[in-house]
């Protein structure tokens, strides 16, 4: 959890966001942000997701780098695909999931 907290805090600081500013974005108190970053209050997965999104961290890469502590993975390629049927979408998602989280991640956007 410490590595995660360090990554979140570092991203906040790199963006130039104060704890007060981030607390407004997340609708929590600035003391809550402080307690999270110091590890005094455990964050839920939803809170981690909201925090990471607010500081513009790519969630799949965040979790992949946490899973692979030796060295954060460097993506080999980024592929954009337009899918026109639910069946095709399901097959693509199944294939990507079968590769394992350490090898491929997927983000989706409903159009």
N, C-alpha and C positions, 0 to 999 in steps of 0.2 A: 504493500500500500504506500510505503514511503516514496518509491520511485514514481508512482502515479501522482502523488501529491506534489512532488518536485516538478514533474512535467507540467501539471496544470498551473501551478504558481508561476513557473518560468514563462509559460505561454502568455499568462496574464500580464506579467511585467514586460515582456517583449512587445506586446501590443500597446503598452503605455496605459493600461487600465488600472485605476486604483481599486482597492477593495470596495470603496464606497460606490464607484461607478458600476462595478460588476454586481454588487448587491442590488442596485436598482434594476439592472437588466434581468436578474434572476428572481426579483421580488422576495429577497431575504434580507436580514440585517447584515451590516458590515462585520459585526462580531461573529456571525455565522460563517462568513467567508474566512475570517481569521481562524476560527476553530477548525474548519475543514482543512485549511492549508497547514496548520500545525499538527494535525492528526488527533486533536482533542475530541472531535466529534466525527463519527463514522459517516461516510456519505453513502446514500443508496445508489444503485445503478442509474436510476432516473436523474438523480442530482449530478452524478458524474457526467452523464450524457448532456444535460443542460449546460453545465459549466464548460465542458469541452466545446460545445457548439457556440457558446457565447464568446469564447476566445479563439474561435475558428480553427480548432484542432480537428483533423480528419479522424473520426472515431475508429474505423477499421485499422488504420495505421497506428493509432494510439495503442489499441489492444494487441496488435501484432508485435509492436516493439516491447510491450510488457511481457508477452509470452516468450519472446526470444531475447533474453537478457544479455547474451554475449554481444550481439550487435543488432541494432535496429535494421529491419529489412529495407532494402532499396528496391522499389518497384522496377521491374524490367520493362513493363509497358503499361499503358493505359488505353483501354479499348472502349469506344462509345458505340452502342448498338441500339437501333430502333427496333422494337418488337411490336408486331401487329396482331398477334393472337395470344390468348391466355395459355394455350398449349405450348407454344414456342417459349413463352416466358418461363413456364414451369420447368421445361426441359433445360433451359439455360441455367436457371437457378439451381436445379438439382446437380447439374454438371459442376458448377462452381463450388457448391457445398461439398461435393464428393472429393474435391482436391484438397480439402482441409484448410482451416483458417490461416495456417502459417504459409500457405502457397498462393492463395488468391482470396480477394475480398470483393464484395459487390455492393454498390450503392444504387438505389433505384429512385426514380422520379416518375410519378404518375402524370401523364399528359392529358 
